[in-house]
Amino acid sequence: MVGSSSMKNVWLSMEHQSILWCNQLAVQVAHTLLSMIDPVDRQPFSSSQKRIFMLANMLQSAAPQSLSWMDRVTGSQSSKFLGSDTRVANELQRNNSISCPASVQWTSDGLEKDLHIQSNLVTVLAMDGRRRWLDIQKLGLNGRGHFVFVTNLAPCSGVRIHLWPEKHRSSIQNEVPASKKIVEVTSKMVEIPAGPAPKQVEPGSQTEQPPPSAFLLLSPEEMSGFRFMTVSVASRPTISGRPPPAASMAVGQFFNPAEGTRALSVGRIARSSYDPEEIFLKEDHPLALTLSFSVSLGLLPVLFSLRTAGCGIKNIGDQMEADKNNLCKLRCFPPVALAWDSVSGLHIIPNIYSETVVVDSSPAIWDTHHEAERTTVLVLADPHCSYKVSLRASLGAATSRFFLLYSSEILGFMVAVILFGLMRQSSAWERDSSVPSILSAIETNLKLPSPLMFLCFTPILLFLAFLFFTTKQNPRFGTFLFVTIICYIVANGFTILLILSSKLIVYVAALLHVFIKRRWQSWEDSTQSPFIRQFLALSFSFQTLKIVQMIKNNPSIVVAFATIPLVCFVHPALGLGVLLLSHSFHAHSALCSFLAASFRNIAHNKDQHKSKMVNNPILLSKSKQDVMEQILPMDDSPTAAKSFTDSQLEVFDCRHGIMILHLLAMLMFAPSLIAWIQRIGMGQNFPWFVDSTLCVGVILHGLFGSQPTATCISFKFPGRRGHEVGLSFLYLLGGYYSFVSSMALAPYRALYAIAIIGFICCMSRILEIRGKVRGDISSRKRHWHRH
């Protein structure tokens, strides 16, 4: 796999122009397909190794190979590159990728007087047509065995670099003995994105240094066996009628990588969010500055600021700082940053004066290795200038990046949180105790030590044990545990906010409903209009119709007939939306009953207080009897274990939890629903069979498992009494499965657990009805008050 960020000539500009990126990618892929043709017989290469090498050679940037020397400095390990370990690849690379094309071959006659560089720094300020000689052995002393070269000149046509065993006047290969061959390394230069070069105001005037468009890194191993290096620069082209060419620039340096390496730990990066990490680069510093971050910049982006501090120019008099910066721009080229990540590849940031460095990596997931948690940034800065580097962890970018990477995991954890809450509700029902609200159940599950350890850390340990025995690449335990716990805490927070917001909406709607209904009843009793009386009688007769009574007494059948065809033949999200409306209606009805009964109790208590004040026991007894007949149904009494208000509140709490669970299930189909809406009128297909089956299971769960009164499943073991498995155990297993699936970044698998629970509830209900018909099962459930 080759990521687009590591491809040749494919990069986003600073404005993130996606159309330009698509054009670059298409052109590079087209050139790659053309290179698959053998120039000899004009047929595609028959060897798969040749095709793999050509694909890698055309698409894969040479920057990772050029940065291979950083492995020894930073302690990281580079991944294997495509087509780099085969005999055919070595042969093709030796024949095709060493020398420049024949159309741009130079001769030694085109070069003017040679220059001999005595310092470890070589600078080119113009296309002067000269060749510069560098003594590798002399300039590479004191550990400065690495060579870096940056330029805005085009490789081969503008600049060429050769390695010489010994000094010769000619650079033509045929004139040199075979034992003393000259090796050209120009093709190893890596092109990088660069902004437009500055234009000259008038011919001969000085311009700002242009940004580099290519760089070359050579290790001591690559220069072993050679004594000299030459940097040949072409002559300036002169074209009549055209403006003079833009400024030219090239800087090369022998350096020691250890001098320009900075290792930043997790603690230093985290502390930099309020105390920025500063690095000062003096003049004549290493051209390549290596920053090794022990945490991936895909998880914790860093705001990188590089400010020019000086360029060898002293302040004279009242010279302004702006003038100093302008003068430094005439001498130093704009710095470039190359961020390397073992997962996402190379990210190039040109003109990096102030930029948030972030890589497209996903650490702390189940199939990443240890190196995915490190990021190496190579900064190419002009050694003629001194710089002040400031690093600061960007909390805003880190937050957005965190939710971008782990939003699916958080969504799956939210489903697990709701399932654990429903487990707590069902367990309370099975113990014949008061059923808590879904919010109270979640709060109980977050308590330390036993609930949180049992529901959070146990599945994490089981998942890590599964990874240890099934995969070769495992993430670091500390990072994986930290990210998972943070995601679980965030999921609990989002779930609580969702519950509170939905509860607020339902409560406001119920209060308005009860208020309007009470006003309507009082107005109905006081009105004397015959037309209104007739209208009310007509509405009452409509409610007594047989079909209306059947729909009112069997709402589950209506919901099933409305939702199952939608999920099977239209779209799953539409059927789940209708199911949500049904849950909302039932929760609203239960809450309205609870509020109405509560208001009547309050009024009754007030009447009792007033009656006691006037000492009228006859009025008190009559008032008490009338109010009791209003607030209590026929099957309730003041001596009941649960009052009517408490029963209705428990109905609402159970319905509310199921509604939130199915809302999260519907949100998983939201992207598919948006795409389906966009395709309306372009031809529609039936939903996938698996999706429809899962949604049917979710609907059955909403119809038969929305209350904890579902019949328990009995397993009979030989020689023992039957063992009952209630909904609490099923919700516990479903929560565990959703938790583990979320850690594997597959939250959609939570639908499997909900669907299986739904099918089990449906089968349990069928068996219960058959048992009641046969008279085998006696009622052993608590009574739910109906209103």
Secondary structure in CASP SS format (residue, H / E / C, confidence):
PFRMAT SS
TARGET T0000
AUTHOR 0000-0000-0000
METHOD secondary structure of the structure
MODEL  1
M C 1.00
V C 1.00
G C 1.00
S H 1.00
S H 1.00
S H 1.00
M E 1.00
K C 1.00
N C 1.00
V C 1.00
W C 1.00
L C 1.00
S C 1.00
M C 1.00
E C 1.00
H C 1.00
Q C 1.00
S H 1.00
I H 1.00
L H 1.00
W H 1.00
C H 1.00
N H 1.00
Q H 1.00
L H 1.00
A H 1.00
V H 1.00
Q H 1.00
V H 1.00
A H 1.00
H H 1.00
T H 1.00
L H 1.00
L H 1.00
S H 1.00
M C 1.00
I E 1.00
D C 1.00
P C 1.00
V C 1.00
D C 1.00
R C 1.00
Q C 1.00
P E 1.00
F C 1.00
S C 1.00
S C 1.00
S H 1.00
Q H 1.00
K H 1.00
R H 1.00
I H 1.00
F H 1.00
M H 1.00
L H 1.00
A H 1.00
N H 1.00
M H 1.00
L H 1.00
Q E 1.00
S C 1.00
A C 1.00
A H 1.00
P H 1.00
Q H 1.00
S H 1.00
L H 1.00
S H 1.00
W H 1.00
M H 1.00
D H 1.00
R H 1.00
V H 1.00
T H 1.00
G C 1.00
S C 1.00
Q C 1.00
S C 1.00
S C 1.00
K C 1.00
F C 1.00
L C 1.00
G C 1.00
S C 1.00
D C 1.00
T C 1.00
R H 1.00
V H 1.00
A H 1.00
N H 1.00
E H 1.00
L H 1.00
Q H 1.00
R H 1.00
N H 1.00
N H 1.00
S C 1.00
I C 1.00
S C 1.00
C C 1.00
P C 1.00
A H 1.00
S H 1.00
V H 1.00
Q C 1.00
W C 1.00
T C 1.00
S H 1.00
D H 1.00
G H 1.00
L C 1.00
E C 1.00
K C 1.00
D C 1.00
L E 1.00
H E 1.00
I E 1.00
Q C 1.00
S C 1.00
N C 1.00
L E 1.00
V E 1.00
T E 1.00
V E 1.00
L C 1.00
A C 1.00
M C 1.00
D E 1.00
G C 1.00
R C 1.00
R E 1.00
R E 1.00
W E 1.00
L E 1.00
D E 1.00
I H 1.00
Q H 1.00
K H 1.00
L H 1.00
G C 1.00
L C 1.00
N C 1.00
G C 1.00
R C 1.00
G C 1.00
H E 1.00
F E 1.00
V E 1.00
F E 1.00
V E 1.00
T E 1.00
N C 1.00
L C 1.00
A C 1.00
P E 1.00
C C 1.00
S C 1.00
G C 1.00
V E 1.00
R E 1.00
I E 1.00
H E 1.00
L E 1.00
W E 1.00
P C 1.00
E C 1.00
K C 1.00
H C 1.00
R C 1.00
S C 1.00
S C 1.00
I C 1.00
Q H 1.00
N H 1.00
E H 1.00
V C 1.00
P C 1.00
A H 1.00
S H 1.00
K H 1.00
K C 1.00
I C 1.00
V E 1.00
E E 1.00
V C 1.00
T H 1.00
S H 1.00
K H 1.00
M C 1.00
V E 1.00
E E 1.00
I C 1.00
P C 1.00
A C 1.00
G C 1.00
P C 1.00
A C 1.00
P C 1.00
K C 1.00
Q C 1.00
V C 1.00
E C 1.00
P C 1.00
G C 1.00
S C 1.00
Q C 1.00
T C 1.00
E C 1.00
Q C 1.00
P C 1.00
P C 1.00
P C 1.00
S C 1.00
A E 1.00
F E 1.00
L E 1.00
L E 1.00
L E 1.00
S C 1.00
P C 1.00
E C 1.00
E C 1.00
M C 1.00
S C 1.00
G C 1.00
F C 1.00
R C 1.00
F E 1.00
M E 1.00
T E 1.00
V E 1.00
S E 1.00
V E 1.00
A C 1.00
S E 1.00
R C 1.00
P C 1.00
T C 1.00
I C 1.00
S C 1.00
G C 1.00
R C 1.00
P C 1.00
P C 1.00
P C 1.00
A C 1.00
A C 1.00
S C 1.00
M C 1.00
A E 1.00
V E 1.00
G E 1.00
Q E 1.00
F E 1.00
F E 1.00
N C 1.00
P H 1.00
A H 1.00
E H 1.00
G H 1.00
T E 1.00
R E 1.00
A E 1.00
L E 1.00
S C 1.00
V H 1.00
G H 1.00
R H 1.00
I H 1.00
A H 1.00
R H 1.00
S C 1.00
S C 1.00
Y C 1.00
D C 1.00
P C 1.00
E E 1.00
E E 1.00
I E 1.00
F E 1.00
L E 1.00
K C 1.00
E C 1.00
D C 1.00
H C 1.00
P C 1.00
L C 1.00
A E 1.00
L E 1.00
T E 1.00
L E 1.00
S E 1.00
F E 1.00
S C 1.00
V C 1.00
S C 1.00
L C 1.00
G C 1.00
L C 1.00
L C 1.00
P C 1.00
V E 1.00
L E 1.00
F E 1.00
S E 1.00
L E 1.00
R E 1.00
T E 1.00
A E 1.00
G E 1.00
C C 1.00
G C 1.00
I C 1.00
K C 1.00
N C 1.00
I C 1.00
G C 1.00
D C 1.00
Q C 1.00
M C 1.00
E H 1.00
A H 1.00
D H 1.00
K H 1.00
N H 1.00
N H 1.00
L H 1.00
C H 1.00
K H 1.00
L H 1.00
R H 1.00
C C 1.00
F C 1.00
P C 1.00
P C 1.00
V E 1.00
A E 1.00
L E 1.00
A E 1.00
W E 1.00
D E 1.00
S C 1.00
V C 1.00
S C 1.00
G E 1.00
L E 1.00
H E 1.00
I E 1.00
I E 1.00
P E 1.00
N C 1.00
I C 1.00
Y C 1.00
S E 1.00
E E 1.00
T E 1.00
V E 1.00
V C 1.00
V C 1.00
D C 1.00
S C 1.00
S C 1.00
P C 1.00
A C 1.00
I C 1.00
W C 1.00
D C 1.00
T C 1.00
H C 1.00
H H 1.00
E H 1.00
A H 1.00
E H 1.00
R C 1.00
T E 1.00
T E 1.00
V E 1.00
L E 1.00
V E 1.00
L E 1.00
A C 1.00
D C 1.00
P C 1.00
H C 1.00
C C 1.00
S E 1.00
Y E 1.00
K E 1.00
V E 1.00
S E 1.00
L E 1.00
R E 1.00
A E 1.00
S C 1.00
L H 1.00
G H 1.00
A H 1.00
A H 1.00
T H 1.00
S H 1.00
R H 1.00
F H 1.00
F H 1.00
L H 1.00
L H 1.00
Y H 1.00
S H 1.00
S H 1.00
E H 1.00
I H 1.00
L H 1.00
G H 1.00
F H 1.00
M H 1.00
V H 1.00
A H 1.00
V H 1.00
I H 1.00
L H 1.00
F H 1.00
G H 1.00
L H 1.00
M H 1.00
R H 1.00
Q H 1.00
S H 1.00
S H 1.00
A H 1.00
W H 1.00
E H 1.00
R C 1.00
D C 1.00
S C 1.00
S C 1.00
V C 1.00
P C 1.00
S C 1.00
I H 1.00
L H 1.00
S H 1.00
A H 1.00
I H 1.00
E H 1.00
T H 1.00
N H 1.00
L C 1.00
K C 1.00
L C 1.00
P C 1.00
S H 1.00
P H 1.00
L H 1.00
M H 1.00
F H 1.00
L H 1.00
C H 1.00
F H 1.00
T H 1.00
P H 1.00
I H 1.00
L H 1.00
L H 1.00
F H 1.00
L H 1.00
A H 1.00
F H 1.00
L H 1.00
F H 1.00
F H 1.00
T H 1.00
T C 1.00
K C 1.00
Q C 1.00
N C 1.00
P C 1.00
R C 1.00
F H 1.00
G H 1.00
T H 1.00
F H 1.00
L H 1.00
F H 1.00
V H 1.00
T H 1.00
I H 1.00
I H 1.00
C H 1.00
Y H 1.00
I H 1.00
V H 1.00
A H 1.00
N H 1.00
G H 1.00
F H 1.00
T H 1.00
I H 1.00
L H 1.00
L H 1.00
I H 1.00
L H 1.00
S H 1.00
S H 1.00
K H 1.00
L H 1.00
I H 1.00
V H 1.00
Y H 1.00
V H 1.00
A H 1.00
A H 1.00
L H 1.00
L H 1.00
H H 1.00
V H 1.00
F H 1.00
I H 1.00
K H 1.00
R H 1.00
R H 1.00
W H 1.00
Q H 1.00
S H 1.00
W H 1.00
E H 1.00
D H 1.00
S H 1.00
T C 1.00
Q C 1.00
S C 1.00
P H 1.00
F H 1.00
I H 1.00
R H 1.00
Q H 1.00
F H 1.00
L H 1.00
A H 1.00
L H 1.00
S H 1.00
F H 1.00
S H 1.00
F H 1.00
Q H 1.00
T C 1.00
L C 1.00
K H 1.00
I H 1.00
V H 1.00
Q H 1.00
M H 1.00
I H 1.00
K H 1.00
N H 1.00
N C 1.00
P H 1.00
S H 1.00
I H 1.00
V H 1.00
V H 1.00
A H 1.00
F H 1.00
A H 1.00
T H 1.00
I H 1.00
P H 1.00
L H 1.00
V H 1.00
C H 1.00
F H 1.00
V C 1.00
H C 1.00
P H 1.00
A H 1.00
L H 1.00
G H 1.00
L H 1.00
G H 1.00
V H 1.00
L H 1.00
L H 1.00
L H 1.00
S H 1.00
H H 1.00
S H 1.00
F H 1.00
H H 1.00
A H 1.00
H H 1.00
S H 1.00
A H 1.00
L H 1.00
C H 1.00
S H 1.00
F H 1.00
L H 1.00
A H 1.00
A H 1.00
S H 1.00
F H 1.00
R H 1.00
N H 1.00
I H 1.00
A H 1.00
H H 1.00
N H 1.00
K H 1.00
D H 1.00
Q H 1.00
H H 1.00
K H 1.00
S H 1.00
K H 1.00
M H 1.00
V H 1.00
N C 1.00
N C 1.00
P H 1.00
I H 1.00
L H 1.00
L H 1.00
S H 1.00
K H 1.00
S H 1.00
K H 1.00
Q H 1.00
D H 1.00
V H 1.00
M H 1.00
E H 1.00
Q H 1.00
I H 1.00
L C 1.00
P C 1.00
M C 1.00
D C 1.00
D C 1.00
S C 1.00
P C 1.00
T C 1.00
A C 1.00
A C 1.00
K C 1.00
S C 1.00
F H 1.00
T H 1.00
D H 1.00
S H 1.00
Q H 1.00
L H 1.00
E H 1.00
V H 1.00
F H 1.00
D H 1.00
C H 1.00
R H 1.00
H H 1.00
G H 1.00
I H 1.00
M H 1.00
I H 1.00
L H 1.00
H H 1.00
L H 1.00
L H 1.00
A H 1.00
M H 1.00
L H 1.00
M C 1.00
F C 1.00
A H 1.00
P H 1.00
S H 1.00
L H 1.00
I H 1.00
A H 1.00
W H 1.00
I H 1.00
Q H 1.00
R C 1.00
I C 1.00
G C 1.00
M C 1.00
G C 1.00
Q C 1.00
N C 1.00
F C 1.00
P C 1.00
W C 1.00
F H 1.00
V H 1.00
D H 1.00
S H 1.00
T H 1.00
L H 1.00
C H 1.00
V H 1.00
G H 1.00
V H 1.00
I H 1.00
L H 1.00
H H 1.00
G H 1.00
L H 1.00
F H 1.00
G C 1.00
S C 1.00
Q C 1.00
P C 1.00
T C 1.00
A C 1.00
T C 1.00
C C 1.00
I E 1.00
S E 1.00
F E 1.00
K C 1.00
F C 1.00
P C 1.00
G C 1.00
R C 1.00
R C 1.00
G C 1.00
H E 1.00
E E 1.00
V E 1.00
G C 1.00
L H 1.00
S H 1.00
F H 1.00
L H 1.00
Y H 1.00
L H 1.00
L H 1.00
G H 1.00
G H 1.00
Y H 1.00
Y H 1.00
S H 1.00
F H 1.00
V H 1.00
S H 1.00
S H 1.00
M H 1.00
A C 1.00
L C 1.00
A C 1.00
P H 1.00
Y H 1.00
R H 1.00
A H 1.00
L H 1.00
Y H 1.00
A H 1.00
I H 1.00
A H 1.00
I H 1.00
I H 1.00
G H 1.00
F H 1.00
I H 1.00
C H 1.00
C H 1.00
M H 1.00
S H 1.00
R H 1.00
I H 1.00
L H 1.00
E H 1.00
I H 1.00
R H 1.00
G H 1.00
K H 1.00
V H 1.00
R H 1.00
G C 1.00
D C 1.00
I C 1.00
S C 1.00
S C 1.00
R C 1.00
K C 1.00
R C 1.00
H C 1.00
W C 1.00
H C 1.00
R C 1.00
H C 1.00
END
